[in-house]
Amino acid sequence: QEQLVESGGGLVQPGGSLTLSCAASGFTFGDYPMDWYRQAPGMEREFVARQWSTGVPKYSESVKGRFTISRDNLKNIMYLQMNNLKPEDTAVYYCHAWGSYIWGQGTQVTVSS
Protein backbone atom coordinates (compact mmCIF):
# COMPACT_ATOMS: atom_id res chain seq x y z
CA GLN A 1 0.00 0.00 0.00
CA GLU A 2 1.37 3.36 -1.04
CA GLN A 3 1.99 5.61 1.93
CA LEU A 4 3.53 8.96 2.81
CA VAL A 5 4.06 9.94 6.45
CA GLU A 6 5.06 13.47 7.43
CA SER A 7 6.76 14.40 10.70
CA GLY A 8 8.66 17.26 12.27
CA GLY A 9 5.97 19.88 12.63
CA GLY A 10 5.49 21.96 15.76
CA LEU A 11 5.37 25.40 17.31
CA VAL A 12 8.21 27.79 16.52
CA GLN A 13 8.80 31.50 17.06
CA PRO A 14 9.05 33.90 14.11
CA GLY A 15 12.53 33.76 12.65
CA GLY A 16 13.00 30.19 13.80
CA SER A 17 13.61 26.99 11.86
CA LEU A 18 12.04 23.57 11.44
CA THR A 19 12.80 20.55 9.30
CA LEU A 20 9.93 18.41 8.05
CA SER A 21 10.37 14.83 6.91
CA CYS A 22 8.25 12.69 4.61
CA ALA A 23 8.80 8.92 4.67
CA ALA A 24 7.57 6.96 1.65
CA SER A 25 6.67 3.30 1.37
CA GLY A 26 4.77 0.96 -0.92
CA PHE A 27 5.84 2.55 -4.22
CA THR A 28 9.01 3.34 -6.18
CA PHE A 29 9.93 6.64 -4.56
CA GLY A 30 12.66 7.50 -7.05
CA ASP A 31 10.24 7.35 -9.99
CA TYR A 32 8.25 10.37 -8.77
CA PRO A 33 8.89 14.06 -8.45
CA MET A 34 7.94 14.87 -4.88
CA ASP A 35 6.06 17.92 -3.66
CA TRP A 36 5.41 19.79 -0.46
CA TYR A 37 2.06 21.57 -0.19
CA ARG A 38 0.51 23.49 2.68
CA GLN A 39 -2.96 24.52 3.74
CA ALA A 40 -3.73 27.33 6.16
CA PRO A 41 -7.10 27.57 7.95
CA GLY A 42 -9.81 28.74 5.58
CA MET A 43 -7.44 28.70 2.61
CA GLU A 44 -6.92 26.41 -0.35
CA ARG A 45 -4.02 23.99 -0.39
CA GLU A 46 -1.04 25.65 -2.07
CA PHE A 47 2.15 24.44 -3.67
CA VAL A 48 5.36 24.98 -1.70
CA ALA A 49 8.18 23.10 -3.41
CA ARG A 50 9.02 20.25 -5.80
CA GLN A 51 12.10 18.08 -6.09
CA TRP A 52 12.57 15.81 -9.06
CA SER A 53 14.69 12.69 -8.60
CA THR A 54 17.61 14.78 -9.80
CA GLY A 55 17.99 18.39 -10.86
CA VAL A 56 17.09 21.83 -9.68
CA PRO A 57 14.12 22.10 -7.31
CA LYS A 58 11.18 24.45 -7.79
CA TYR A 59 9.78 26.77 -5.10
CA SER A 60 6.83 29.04 -4.67
CA GLU A 61 7.74 32.72 -4.54
CA SER A 62 6.56 32.96 -0.94
CA VAL A 63 9.19 30.51 0.35
CA LYS A 64 12.05 30.95 -2.13
CA GLY A 65 15.29 31.71 -0.33
CA ARG A 66 13.96 30.49 3.03
CA PHE A 67 12.94 26.86 2.42
CA THR A 68 15.06 24.03 1.00
CA ILE A 69 13.62 20.79 -0.34
CA SER A 70 15.76 17.68 -0.55
CA ARG A 71 15.36 13.93 -0.86
CA ASP A 72 17.26 10.72 -0.19
CA ASN A 73 16.21 8.15 -2.78
CA LEU A 74 18.07 5.36 -0.98
CA LYS A 75 16.17 5.96 2.25
CA ASN A 76 12.88 6.92 0.56
CA ILE A 77 12.69 10.16 2.53
CA MET A 78 12.05 13.76 1.53
CA TYR A 79 12.82 16.81 3.64
CA LEU A 80 11.79 20.43 3.88
CA GLN A 81 14.23 22.68 5.74
CA MET A 82 12.38 25.85 6.73
CA ASN A 83 14.35 28.88 7.91
CA ASN A 84 13.33 32.40 8.90
CA LEU A 85 9.79 31.25 9.51
CA LYS A 86 6.99 33.79 9.47
CA PRO A 87 3.49 33.71 10.99
CA GLU A 88 2.06 33.39 7.48
CA ASP A 89 3.89 30.06 7.13
CA THR A 90 1.46 28.60 9.69
CA ALA A 91 -0.34 25.72 7.99
CA VAL A 92 -0.68 21.97 7.75
CA TYR A 93 2.14 20.74 5.50
CA TYR A 94 1.58 17.78 3.20
CA CYS A 95 3.87 15.74 0.99
CA HIS A 96 2.66 14.41 -2.33
CA ALA A 97 3.97 12.19 -5.10
CA TRP A 98 3.44 14.41 -8.14
CA GLY A 99 1.19 12.94 -10.78
CA SER A 100 -0.31 10.41 -8.36
CA TYR A 101 -3.09 10.23 -5.81
CA ILE A 102 -0.59 9.61 -3.00
CA TRP A 103 -0.74 12.21 -0.21
CA GLY A 104 0.42 12.19 3.39
CA GLN A 105 -1.81 12.96 6.34
CA GLY A 106 -0.10 16.29 7.05
CA THR A 107 1.91 17.81 9.89
CA GLN A 108 1.01 21.08 11.62
CA VAL A 109 3.46 23.97 11.61
CA THR A 110 2.59 26.96 13.79
CA VAL A 111 4.72 30.10 13.77
CA SER A 112 3.85 32.34 16.70
CA SER A 113 5.44 34.25 19.52
CORZI-V810494 format. One record per pair of residues at least 4 apart in sequence whose ideal C-beta (glycine too) atoms are under 8 Angstrom apart, sorted by the first residue. I is the first residue (numbers start at 1). GAP is how many residues later the second one is. D is the distance in Angstrom with one decimal. If there is no record, write none. Layout:
BEGIN
i = {I,I}
gap = {GAP,GAP}
d = {D,D}
END
This chain:
BEGIN
i = {1,2,2,2,2,2,2,3,3,3,3,4,4,4,4,4,4,4,4,4,5,5,5,5,5,6,6,6,6,6,6,6,6,6,6,7,7,7,7,7,8,8,8,8,8,9,9,9,9,9,9,9,10,10,10,10,11,11,12,12,12,12,12,12,12,13,13,13,14,14,14,14,14,14,15,15,16,16,17,17,17,17,17,18,18,18,19,19,19,19,20,20,20,20,20,20,20,20,21,21,21,22,22,22,22,22,22,22,22,23,23,24,24,24,24,24,24,25,27,27,27,27,27,28,29,29,29,29,29,30,30,31,32,32,32,32,32,33,33,33,33,33,33,33,34,34,34,34,34,34,34,34,34,35,35,35,35,35,35,35,35,36,36,36,36,36,36,36,36,36,36,37,37,37,37,37,37,37,37,38,38,38,38,38,38,38,38,38,39,39,39,39,39,39,39,39,40,40,40,40,43,45,46,47,48,48,48,48,48,48,49,49,49,49,49,49,49,49,50,50,50,50,51,51,51,51,51,52,53,53,57,57,57,59,59,59,59,60,62,63,63,63,66,66,66,66,67,67,67,67,68,68,68,68,69,69,69,69,70,70,70,71,71,71,72,72,72,72,78,80,82,82,85,85,85,86,87,87,88,89,89,90,90,90,90,91,91,92,92,92,92,93,93,93,93,94,94,94,94,95,95,96,96,96,96,97}
gap = {25,23,24,25,95,98,100,21,22,23,99,18,19,20,91,92,93,98,99,100,17,18,20,99,100,14,15,16,87,88,89,98,99,100,101,13,14,15,16,100,10,11,12,13,99,9,11,83,84,98,99,100,8,98,99,100,99,101,4,5,6,73,97,98,99,98,99,100,71,72,73,97,98,99,69,70,69,95,64,65,66,67,68,64,67,91,60,61,62,63,16,59,60,62,73,75,87,89,56,57,58,12,14,55,56,57,58,73,82,53,54,5,10,52,53,54,73,51,4,5,70,73,75,4,5,42,44,47,68,23,43,22,21,65,66,67,68,17,18,19,20,64,65,66,16,17,35,37,44,61,62,63,64,12,13,14,15,60,61,62,63,12,13,14,33,42,44,57,58,59,60,8,9,10,11,56,57,58,59,7,8,10,51,53,54,55,56,71,4,5,6,7,52,53,55,67,48,50,51,52,48,49,14,13,11,12,15,19,32,45,8,9,10,11,14,18,20,31,7,8,19,48,6,18,19,20,27,5,18,20,11,12,13,4,5,8,10,4,26,4,19,26,16,17,18,19,13,14,15,16,11,12,13,15,9,10,11,12,8,9,11,6,7,8,4,5,6,7,17,13,7,27,4,24,26,25,24,25,23,20,22,19,20,21,22,17,18,14,15,16,17,13,14,15,16,9,10,11,12,8,9,4,6,7,8,5}
d = {4.9,7.6,4.2,4.4,7.6,7.6,4.8,7.2,4.9,5.2,7.7,5.6,7.2,5.6,5.0,7.3,6.9,5.8,6.5,3.7,7.0,4.8,7.9,5.9,7.1,6.1,6.9,5.2,6.4,6.7,5.6,4.5,6.8,6.1,4.1,7.2,5.0,8.0,7.5,6.0,6.2,5.6,4.2,5.1,6.3,7.1,6.4,8.0,6.5,3.4,4.8,4.8,6.4,7.7,7.1,7.3,4.7,6.7,3.9,7.1,5.4,5.6,7.4,7.3,5.7,7.4,7.3,5.3,6.4,6.0,6.1,5.8,7.6,6.0,5.9,6.8,5.3,7.4,7.3,6.2,4.8,7.6,6.7,5.0,6.7,6.3,6.0,6.9,5.0,7.0,7.3,6.7,4.3,7.1,5.7,8.0,6.1,7.4,6.0,7.3,5.7,7.2,7.7,6.7,4.3,7.4,7.8,3.5,6.0,6.6,5.4,4.4,7.9,4.4,7.1,7.3,7.4,6.6,7.6,7.4,6.9,7.7,6.7,7.5,7.7,7.9,6.2,4.3,7.9,5.2,4.3,7.5,7.7,4.2,6.0,6.8,6.5,5.6,6.8,4.6,7.2,7.9,4.2,7.2,7.0,5.5,7.9,6.0,4.8,6.5,7.2,6.1,6.7,6.7,7.5,7.0,4.9,6.8,4.4,7.7,5.2,4.2,4.8,7.8,6.3,7.7,5.0,6.2,7.2,5.8,7.7,5.1,6.4,5.8,5.8,7.3,4.7,7.8,5.9,7.1,6.0,5.4,7.7,3.8,6.6,4.8,7.0,7.7,6.3,7.1,4.2,7.1,5.6,5.2,7.1,7.7,7.8,6.2,4.3,8.0,7.8,7.1,7.0,5.6,7.3,5.6,5.8,6.8,7.2,7.3,6.0,6.6,4.9,7.0,6.7,6.1,4.1,6.6,6.3,4.5,7.2,6.4,4.6,4.5,6.6,5.2,6.7,7.6,7.7,6.3,7.9,4.9,8.0,5.5,4.3,6.4,7.4,6.9,7.7,4.1,7.7,7.6,6.8,5.3,4.8,7.6,6.1,6.7,5.1,7.3,8.0,7.4,4.3,7.8,7.1,7.0,5.6,7.9,7.2,4.9,7.2,6.9,4.4,7.0,7.5,5.0,7.8,7.9,5.9,7.0,6.9,7.4,5.0,7.7,4.6,6.0,5.0,6.3,7.8,6.4,5.1,6.4,5.1,5.1,7.1,7.9,6.2,4.1,6.9,5.4,7.6,6.4,5.5,7.8,5.6,5.8,5.4,7.9,4.8,7.5,4.6,7.7,6.8,5.1,7.3,4.2}
END
